[in-house]
Amino acid sequence: MGTFNKGFVYFICLVSAMGGLLFGYDWVVIGGAKPFYELYFDISSQPSLQGLAMTMALIGCLVGAMICGSLADRIGRKKLLIVSAAVFFFSALATGAAHSFSIFLVARFFGGIGIGIASGLSPMYIAEMAPTSVRGKLVSLNQLMIVLGILAAQITNWLIADDIPSSYTATQIAASWNGQMAWRWMFWAAAFPATVFFILACVIPESPRWLALKGKDAGALAVLSKIGGDLYAQQELESIHQTQAAASEQGGLQLLFSRPYRKVLVIGVVIAFFQQWCGTNVIFNYAQEIFQSAGYQIGDVLFNIVVTGIANVLFTIVALFIVDRWGRKAMMKLGAGGLCLIYLTLGTCYYFHVSGFFMIILVVAAIACYAMTLGPVTWVLLAEIFPNKVRAIAVATSTFALWVGSSTLTYTFPLLNQALGSYGTFWIYSAVCLAGFIFMTMMLPETKGKSLEELEKELIKK
């Protein structure tokens, strides 16, 4: 396809990607609020309740990922985007307004449901809307918005919280602005972009592929015509109907786990799980411990965390410009191979007690490698490789695997670090990345430059 309505396409894809912005913000904001709400709810000396507060949203993520597929097929992509925006809005208000720990936990759980829905739905909607030639770039917008959301949460936490004198006791901190109100505003701040997301989600059109699957050809043609003109609309709709005719079964878990779809499901689940277990997100979750073990003081650590956040954003922007040129398979192999070597070097440096600036270079290199490859390209592949009939349920299943990977990675890092030391832990991640590189080389198809329907014919051999 030569030309398309760029203004319209970029607008609807950016609106959908706002789900990623809220996902990134909500994922990270709790880290800045943690020292204050723990004192407010008097759980600072109760590790089990601290862990519950941190993982409640993650449990919600798993629930959101599970229900996303069936709801997206039942009520449509657009309506579910609106629902997720509303969930984000009310969760942000309720979390910030909580005066009891139980209300706080319930609000965090629903916030997690919003994350779970948005994390799978936004890239799927974009892939179903985007012309083939720019699909990789536009789906990568979702990852860019996630990392911008992470950076926004870091900046918001920094701006809202007052400086606390080192002489303050826990009681004084609990009675201060930070202990009473700052953590509330950190959560309330998400209500503003959630409101914008809700309003704009009401304006964007429904996915033409969902409309076609529901027999609403007139609506599908109208959306496709607005994207690329009448000829493009006729060709796309005809292609959609051809794949529908080849797969007359109803979409669902039973169909997804049937023989024709099993291989592509395995690919989706493995790359989703690997995106987390490649280990890079540990650097964000445990950056303070990593930098301190490399010989840095607290003040330096905070600066270094900002450096990693900026590197994350910049190299995600790089990915937007190369994903449709280099190809998905090449970028996934580059990410897995690059991280394998970086973690091997990082672990060796820890083993020989190397510290200082070189460690920062290695950590930023790992962030950069992930941000321009595995971070965005995983979402692109998950949105591309599944057939129209099972895309919603397949993306939801893969996203569920991603959140299982995220939770197990986060939980096991301190245990591995204690048992094996920092060097042993990063050597394990290096081995995982090597296994990922081998899997990508042998199993992953190249999806660049192919329509969703062409990919369906190629990957699901009838």
VEXDREN-2710 file (C-alpha; in Angstrom, 1 decimal):
% VEXDREN-2710
k/r/px/py/pz
1/MET/0.0/0.0/0.0
2/GLY/1.5/3.3/-1.1
3/THR/-0.5/6.0/0.7
4/PHE/-2.8/6.1/3.7
5/ASN/-4.5/8.7/5.9
6/LYS/-1.6/9.3/8.2
7/GLY/-3.3/11.8/10.4
8/PHE/-6.2/9.5/11.1
9/VAL/-4.2/6.4/11.6
10/TYR/-1.6/8.0/13.9
11/PHE/-4.3/9.6/15.9
12/ILE/-6.3/6.4/16.6
13/CYS/-3.1/4.4/17.3
14/LEU/-1.8/7.1/19.8
15/VAL/-5.2/7.1/21.6
16/SER/-5.1/3.3/21.9
17/ALA/-1.4/3.5/23.1
18/MET/-2.5/5.7/26.0
19/GLY/-3.5/2.4/27.7
20/GLY/0.3/1.7/27.6
21/LEU/1.0/5.1/29.2
22/LEU/-1.3/4.4/32.1
23/PHE/0.0/0.8/32.4
24/GLY/3.6/2.2/32.7
25/TYR/2.6/4.9/35.2
26/ASP/0.6/2.6/37.4
27/TRP/3.3/-0.1/37.3
28/VAL/6.0/2.3/38.7
29/VAL/4.2/4.9/40.8
30/ILE/3.7/2.6/43.8
31/GLY/7.5/2.5/44.2
32/GLY/7.6/6.2/45.1
33/ALA/4.5/6.0/47.3
34/LYS/5.7/2.8/49.1
35/PRO/7.7/4.5/52.0
36/PHE/4.8/6.7/52.9
37/TYR/1.7/4.6/52.6
38/GLU/3.5/1.8/54.6
39/LEU/3.8/4.3/57.5
40/TYR/0.3/5.6/57.0
41/PHE/-1.2/2.1/57.2
42/ASP/1.3/1.0/59.9
43/ILE/2.6/-2.0/57.9
44/SER/6.3/-0.9/57.7
45/SER/7.3/-3.7/60.1
46/GLN/5.1/-6.4/58.5
47/PRO/6.8/-7.9/55.4
48/SER/3.8/-10.0/54.5
49/LEU/1.5/-7.0/54.3
50/GLN/4.1/-5.0/52.4
51/GLY/4.4/-7.8/49.9
52/LEU/0.6/-8.0/49.6
53/ALA/0.4/-4.3/48.8
54/MET/3.1/-4.6/46.1
55/THR/1.6/-7.8/44.5
56/MET/-2.1/-7.0/44.6
57/ALA/-2.0/-5.1/41.3
58/LEU/0.0/-8.0/39.8
59/ILE/-2.9/-10.4/40.8
60/GLY/-5.3/-7.9/39.1
61/CYS/-3.0/-8.0/36.0
62/LEU/-3.4/-11.7/35.7
63/VAL/-7.2/-11.4/36.0
64/GLY/-7.3/-8.6/33.5
65/ALA/-5.2/-10.5/31.0
66/MET/-7.5/-13.6/31.4
67/ILE/-10.7/-11.7/30.8
68/CYS/-9.4/-9.4/28.1
69/GLY/-9.6/-11.9/25.2
70/SER/-13.2/-13.0/25.7
71/LEU/-14.4/-9.5/26.4
72/ALA/-12.6/-8.1/23.4
73/ASP/-14.4/-10.7/21.2
74/ARG/-17.7/-10.2/22.9
75/ILE/-18.1/-6.4/23.2
76/GLY/-15.4/-5.2/20.8
77/ARG/-12.0/-3.6/21.0
78/LYS/-13.2/0.0/21.3
79/LYS/-15.7/-0.6/24.1
80/LEU/-13.1/-2.5/26.1
81/LEU/-10.6/0.4/25.7
82/ILE/-13.3/2.7/27.2
83/VAL/-13.9/0.2/30.0
84/SER/-10.1/0.0/30.8
85/ALA/-9.9/3.8/30.9
86/ALA/-12.8/4.0/33.3
87/VAL/-11.2/1.3/35.5
88/PHE/-7.9/3.2/35.6
89/PHE/-9.8/6.4/36.5
90/PHE/-11.8/5.0/39.4
91/SER/-8.8/2.9/40.7
92/ALA/-6.6/6.0/40.8
93/LEU/-9.2/7.9/42.8
94/ALA/-10.0/5.1/45.2
95/THR/-6.3/4.2/45.8
96/GLY/-5.5/7.8/46.7
97/ALA/-8.6/8.3/48.8
98/ALA/-8.1/5.0/50.8
99/HIS/-8.2/5.5/54.6
100/SER/-8.0/1.7/55.3
101/PHE/-5.5/-0.8/54.1
102/SER/-8.3/-3.1/52.8
103/ILE/-9.8/-0.4/50.6
104/PHE/-6.2/0.4/49.3
105/LEU/-5.8/-3.3/48.4
106/VAL/-9.1/-3.5/46.6
107/ALA/-8.3/-0.3/44.6
108/ARG/-4.8/-1.7/43.7
109/PHE/-6.4/-4.9/42.5
110/PHE/-8.8/-3.1/40.1
111/GLY/-5.9/-1.0/38.9
112/GLY/-4.1/-4.2/38.1
113/ILE/-7.2/-5.4/36.1
114/GLY/-6.9/-2.2/34.1
115/ILE/-3.2/-2.9/33.4
116/GLY/-3.9/-6.5/32.4
117/ILE/-6.6/-5.4/29.9
118/ALA/-4.7/-2.5/28.4
119/SER/-1.4/-4.5/28.1
120/GLY/-3.0/-6.9/25.7
121/LEU/-5.7/-4.8/24.1
122/SER/-3.8/-1.7/23.0
123/PRO/-1.2/-3.5/20.8
124/MET/-3.9/-5.8/19.4
125/TYR/-6.2/-2.8/18.4
126/ILE/-3.2/-1.0/16.8
127/ALA/-2.2/-4.1/14.8
128/GLU/-5.7/-4.5/13.4
129/MET/-5.9/-0.8/12.4
130/ALA/-2.4/-0.2/11.0
131/PRO/-1.4/-0.6/7.4
132/THR/1.2/-3.3/6.8
133/SER/4.1/-1.0/5.9
134/VAL/4.0/0.8/9.3
135/ARG/2.4/-1.8/11.6
136/GLY/5.7/-2.5/13.4
137/LYS/6.3/1.2/14.1
138/LEU/2.7/1.9/15.3
139/VAL/2.5/-1.2/17.6
140/SER/5.9/-0.1/19.0
141/LEU/4.1/3.2/20.0
142/ASN/2.5/1.1/22.8
143/GLN/5.9/0.3/24.3
144/LEU/7.1/3.9/23.9
145/MET/4.0/5.0/25.8
146/ILE/4.7/2.4/28.5
147/VAL/8.3/3.7/29.1
148/LEU/7.0/7.3/29.0
149/GLY/4.5/6.3/31.6
150/ILE/7.3/4.9/33.7
151/LEU/9.3/8.1/33.4
152/ALA/6.2/10.2/34.1
153/ALA/5.7/8.2/37.4
154/GLN/9.4/8.7/38.4
155/ILE/9.1/12.5/37.7
156/THR/5.7/12.8/39.4
157/ASN/6.9/11.1/42.5
158/TRP/10.0/13.3/42.6
159/LEU/8.0/16.5/42.1
160/ILE/5.2/15.7/44.6
161/ALA/7.2/14.4/47.6
162/ASP/8.9/17.0/49.8
163/ASP/12.5/16.6/51.0
164/ILE/12.7/14.9/54.3
165/PRO/15.5/15.7/56.8
166/SER/17.6/12.7/57.6
167/SER/17.0/13.3/61.3
168/TYR/13.2/12.6/60.9
169/THR/11.9/9.6/62.7
170/ALA/9.3/7.2/61.2
171/THR/6.6/8.9/63.4
172/GLN/7.6/12.4/62.0
173/ILE/7.6/11.1/58.4
174/ALA/4.1/9.6/58.9
175/ALA/2.8/12.9/60.3
176/SER/4.4/15.0/57.5
177/TRP/2.9/16.0/54.1
178/ASN/4.5/13.0/52.5
179/GLY/3.1/10.6/55.0
180/GLN/-0.4/12.1/54.9
181/MET/-1.0/13.4/51.4
182/ALA/1.9/13.1/49.0
183/TRP/1.4/9.4/48.3
184/ARG/-2.3/10.1/47.6
185/TRP/-1.5/12.6/44.9
186/MET/1.0/10.2/43.3
187/PHE/-2.0/7.9/42.7
188/TRP/-4.5/10.7/41.9
189/ALA/-2.2/12.1/39.2
190/ALA/-3.1/9.1/37.0
191/ALA/-6.8/10.2/36.9
192/PHE/-5.9/13.1/34.6
193/PRO/-4.5/11.1/31.7
194/ALA/-7.2/8.4/32.4
195/THR/-9.8/11.1/31.8
196/VAL/-8.2/12.1/28.5
197/PHE/-8.0/8.4/27.5
198/PHE/-11.6/7.8/28.3
199/ILE/-12.8/10.8/26.2
200/LEU/-10.7/10.0/23.2
201/ALA/-11.5/6.3/23.3
202/CYS/-15.1/7.3/22.8
203/VAL/-14.1/9.0/19.5
204/ILE/-12.0/6.4/17.8
205/PRO/-13.6/3.8/15.5
206/GLU/-14.1/0.1/16.2
207/SER/-11.5/-2.4/14.8
208/PRO/-12.6/-3.2/11.2
209/ARG/-11.4/-6.8/11.7
210/TRP/-13.7/-7.3/14.7
211/LEU/-16.5/-5.7/12.7
212/ALA/-16.0/-8.1/9.8
213/LEU/-15.8/-11.1/12.1
214/LYS/-19.2/-10.0/13.5
215/GLY/-20.7/-9.7/10.0
216/LYS/-20.7/-5.9/10.1
217/ASP/-19.1/-5.4/6.6
218/ALA/-20.5/-1.9/6.1
219/GLY/-18.9/-0.6/9.2
220/ALA/-15.6/-2.4/8.4
221/LEU/-15.5/-0.9/4.9
222/ALA/-16.2/2.6/6.3
223/VAL/-13.2/2.4/8.7
224/LEU/-10.9/0.8/6.1
225/SER/-11.9/3.4/3.5
226/LYS/-11.0/6.2/6.0
227/ILE/-7.6/4.5/6.6
228/GLY/-6.6/3.9/2.9
229/GLY/-9.3/4.6/0.5
230/ASP/-12.0/2.5/-1.2
231/LEU/-9.7/0.2/-3.2
232/TYR/-7.7/-0.6/-0.1
233/ALA/-10.9/-1.2/1.9
234/GLN/-12.2/-3.7/-0.7
235/GLN/-8.9/-5.6/-0.8
236/GLU/-8.5/-5.8/2.9
237/LEU/-12.1/-6.9/3.5
238/GLU/-11.8/-9.5/0.8
239/SER/-8.6/-10.8/2.4
240/ILE/-10.3/-10.9/5.9
241/HIS/-13.2/-12.9/4.4
242/GLN/-10.9/-15.4/2.8
243/THR/-9.2/-16.2/6.1
244/GLN/-12.6/-16.4/7.7
245/ALA/-13.8/-18.9/5.2
246/ALA/-10.6/-21.0/5.8
247/ALA/-11.3/-21.0/9.6
248/SER/-15.0/-21.3/10.1
249/GLU/-14.7/-22.5/13.7
250/GLN/-15.7/-20.2/16.5
251/GLY/-12.7/-18.5/18.3
252/GLY/-12.0/-19.7/21.8
253/LEU/-9.6/-21.5/24.1
254/GLN/-10.6/-24.9/22.6
255/LEU/-9.8/-23.7/19.1
256/LEU/-6.6/-21.9/20.3
257/PHE/-5.2/-25.1/21.7
258/SER/-6.2/-27.2/18.7
259/ARG/-3.5/-28.6/16.4
260/PRO/-3.4/-25.9/13.7
261/TYR/-2.9/-23.1/16.2
262/ARG/-0.7/-24.9/18.8
263/LYS/2.7/-24.0/17.3
264/VAL/2.0/-20.3/17.0
265/LEU/0.5/-20.3/20.5
266/VAL/3.7/-21.8/21.8
267/ILE/5.7/-19.1/20.0
268/GLY/3.6/-16.3/21.5
269/VAL/3.7/-17.7/25.1
270/VAL/7.5/-18.3/24.9
271/ILE/8.4/-14.8/23.6
272/ALA/6.0/-13.1/26.1
273/PHE/7.5/-15.0/29.0
274/PHE/11.0/-14.4/27.7
275/GLN/10.5/-10.7/27.5
276/GLN/10.3/-10.7/31.3
277/TRP/12.8/-13.5/32.0
278/CYS/15.5/-11.9/29.9
279/GLY/16.1/-10.1/33.2
280/THR/16.1/-6.4/32.2
281/ASN/13.1/-5.4/34.3
282/VAL/15.0/-6.6/37.4
283/ILE/17.3/-3.6/36.8
284/PHE/14.3/-1.2/37.2
285/ASN/12.7/-3.0/40.1
286/TYR/16.0/-3.5/42.1
287/ALA/18.1/-0.7/40.6
288/GLN/19.0/0.6/44.1
289/GLU/20.4/-2.8/45.2
290/ILE/22.2/-3.3/41.9
291/PHE/23.9/0.1/42.0
292/GLN/24.8/-0.1/45.7
293/SER/26.4/-3.5/45.2
294/ALA/28.5/-1.9/42.4
295/GLY/29.8/0.6/45.0
296/TYR/27.5/3.6/44.7
297/GLN/26.0/5.7/47.5
298/ILE/22.3/6.5/47.7
299/GLY/22.5/10.0/46.1
300/ASP/24.4/8.6/43.1
301/VAL/21.9/5.7/42.9
302/LEU/18.9/8.0/42.4
303/PHE/20.8/9.8/39.6
304/ASN/21.7/6.5/38.0
305/ILE/18.1/5.3/38.1
306/VAL/17.1/8.5/36.1
307/VAL/19.8/7.8/33.6
308/THR/18.4/4.3/33.0
309/GLY/14.9/5.7/32.6
310/ILE/16.1/8.2/30.0
311/ALA/18.0/5.5/28.1
312/ASN/14.9/3.4/28.1
313/VAL/12.8/6.2/26.4
314/LEU/15.5/7.2/23.9
315/PHE/16.2/3.7/22.6
316/THR/12.5/2.8/22.5
317/ILE/12.2/5.8/20.1
318/VAL/15.1/4.3/18.0
319/ALA/13.0/1.1/17.8
320/LEU/10.2/3.0/16.1
321/PHE/12.4/3.8/13.2
322/ILE/14.0/0.4/12.6
323/VAL/11.4/-2.2/13.4
324/ASP/9.8/-2.0/9.9
325/ARG/13.3/-2.0/8.2
326/TRP/15.4/-4.6/10.1
327/GLY/12.5/-7.0/10.7
328/ARG/11.1/-8.6/13.9
329/LYS/13.2/-11.8/13.9
330/ALA/16.5/-10.0/13.4
331/MET/15.7/-7.5/16.2
332/MET/14.6/-10.3/18.7
333/LYS/17.8/-12.2/18.0
334/LEU/19.9/-9.0/18.4
335/GLY/18.2/-8.4/21.8
336/ALA/18.6/-11.9/23.1
337/GLY/22.2/-12.2/21.9
338/GLY/23.2/-8.7/23.0
339/LEU/21.8/-9.2/26.5
340/CYS/23.5/-12.6/26.8
341/LEU/26.9/-11.0/26.3
342/ILE/26.1/-8.0/28.5
343/TYR/24.9/-10.1/31.4
344/LEU/27.9/-12.4/31.0
345/THR/30.2/-9.4/31.3
346/LEU/28.2/-7.9/34.1
347/GLY/28.3/-11.1/36.1
348/THR/32.0/-11.4/35.6
349/CYS/32.5/-7.8/36.8
350/TYR/30.6/-8.6/40.0
351/TYR/32.6/-11.8/40.4
352/PHE/35.9/-9.8/40.3
353/HIS/34.5/-7.0/42.4
354/VAL/34.7/-4.4/39.6
355/SER/32.8/-1.2/40.5
356/GLY/32.4/2.4/39.3
357/PHE/31.5/4.0/36.0
358/PHE/32.0/0.9/33.9
359/MET/29.1/-0.9/35.7
360/ILE/26.8/2.0/34.8
361/ILE/27.8/1.7/31.1
362/LEU/27.0/-2.0/31.2
363/VAL/23.6/-1.4/32.9
364/VAL/22.7/1.4/30.5
365/ALA/23.8/-0.9/27.6
366/ALA/21.4/-3.6/28.8
367/ILE/18.5/-1.1/29.1
368/ALA/19.3/0.2/25.6
369/CYS/19.5/-3.2/24.1
370/TYR/16.2/-4.3/25.6
371/ALA/14.4/-1.0/24.8
372/MET/15.2/-1.1/21.1
373/THR/14.5/-4.8/20.6
374/LEU/12.8/-7.2/23.1
375/GLY/10.7/-4.5/24.8
376/PRO/8.7/-3.2/21.8
377/VAL/9.1/-6.0/19.3
378/THR/7.5/-8.6/21.6
379/TRP/4.3/-6.6/21.6
380/VAL/4.5/-6.2/17.8
381/LEU/4.8/-10.0/17.4
382/LEU/2.0/-10.8/19.8
383/ALA/-0.3/-8.4/17.9
384/GLU/0.8/-9.9/14.5
385/ILE/1.2/-13.6/14.6
386/PHE/-2.2/-14.8/15.7
387/PRO/-5.1/-15.4/13.2
388/ASN/-8.2/-13.1/13.3
389/LYS/-10.4/-15.8/14.7
390/VAL/-8.3/-16.3/17.8
391/ARG/-6.3/-13.1/18.1
392/ALA/-8.1/-11.7/21.1
393/ILE/-7.9/-14.9/23.2
394/ALA/-4.4/-15.7/22.0
395/VAL/-3.0/-12.3/22.8
396/ALA/-4.8/-12.5/26.2
397/THR/-3.2/-15.9/26.9
398/SER/0.3/-14.7/25.9
399/THR/-0.1/-11.5/28.0
400/PHE/-1.1/-13.8/30.9
401/ALA/2.1/-15.7/30.4
402/LEU/4.0/-12.3/30.3
403/TRP/2.6/-11.3/33.7
404/VAL/3.4/-14.8/35.2
405/GLY/7.0/-14.2/33.9
406/SER/7.0/-10.8/35.5
407/SER/5.8/-12.0/38.9
408/THR/8.2/-15.0/39.0
409/LEU/11.1/-12.9/37.9
410/THR/10.4/-10.2/40.5
411/TYR/9.9/-12.8/43.2
412/THR/13.0/-14.9/42.5
413/PHE/15.6/-12.2/42.0
414/PRO/16.2/-11.6/45.7
415/LEU/16.3/-15.3/46.3
416/LEU/18.8/-15.9/43.5
417/ASN/20.8/-12.9/44.6
418/GLN/21.1/-14.3/48.1
419/ALA/21.9/-17.8/47.1
420/LEU/24.2/-17.2/44.1
421/GLY/25.3/-13.6/44.5
422/SER/24.9/-10.9/41.9
423/TYR/27.4/-12.6/39.6
424/GLY/25.6/-15.9/39.6
425/THR/22.2/-14.3/39.1
426/PHE/23.3/-12.4/36.0
427/TRP/25.1/-15.5/34.6
428/ILE/21.7/-17.3/34.9
429/TYR/20.0/-14.5/33.0
430/SER/22.8/-14.7/30.4
431/ALA/22.0/-18.4/30.0
432/VAL/18.3/-17.7/29.7
433/CYS/19.1/-15.1/26.9
434/LEU/21.2/-17.7/25.1
435/ALA/18.3/-20.1/25.2
436/GLY/16.0/-17.3/23.9
437/PHE/18.5/-16.6/21.0
438/ILE/18.4/-20.3/20.0
439/PHE/14.6/-20.4/20.2
440/MET/14.3/-17.2/18.0
441/THR/16.7/-18.6/15.4
442/MET/14.9/-21.9/15.1
443/MET/11.2/-21.1/15.7
444/LEU/10.4/-17.4/15.1
445/PRO/8.9/-16.4/11.7
446/GLU/9.7/-13.1/10.1
447/THR/6.5/-11.0/9.9
448/LYS/7.8/-7.8/8.4
449/GLY/6.0/-6.5/5.3
450/LYS/3.2/-9.1/5.5
451/SER/-0.5/-8.4/6.1
452/LEU/-2.2/-10.0/9.1
453/GLU/-4.1/-12.3/6.6
454/GLU/-0.9/-13.3/4.7
455/LEU/0.6/-14.2/8.1
456/GLU/-2.4/-16.3/8.9
457/LYS/-2.1/-18.3/5.7
458/GLU/1.6/-18.8/6.2
459/LEU/1.6/-19.7/9.9
460/ILE/-1.7/-21.7/10.1
461/LYS/-1.3/-24.4/7.4
462/LYS/-4.7/-25.9/6.7
END
